[in-house]
């Protein structure tokens, strides 16, 4: 599995172990990754994440936006790094390994 380093102090930054910077086309994807990185290995409920990041829209729209953000994260993470995102039932977590 590729090493992923996320810096949260100051400007958001995601890097691979090789030092290559990863950019995300959407700020909400960055926010989602940052939140998951703050709670490594802890499963987060999809509804909680949707409400946290898209609390100003309907529940259906928020869940759709969460799915889109997850797709964006998987596409932006190269190689085996997408395996770091673990989806189990109604929860999502970032594998600390």
C-alpha positions, 0 to 999 in steps of 0.5 A: 500500500502506498504511504500517504501523508496529510498535513493539516496545519496551515494549508492542506497538503497531501503527499505520497511517501515519495514526496509527490503532491496529490491535488484534488479538484474539489475542496470538499474532497480535501475536507473529507480526507482531512476529517478521516485523517484526524480520526485514523482507523475510526469508522465514521457514519456516512450520514454524519459525514454527509451532514458535516460537509453538506449540512445546508442541502437535503439528506439525499443531495448530501449523500450523493455529494458524499459519494461523489467526493469518495469517487474523487478521492479514489481517482486522485489517489494513485496506485494502491492508495485508494485501498486506504479508504475503507467502506464497510456498510454505512461507515467509512474510515481511513486505514492508518496502515 
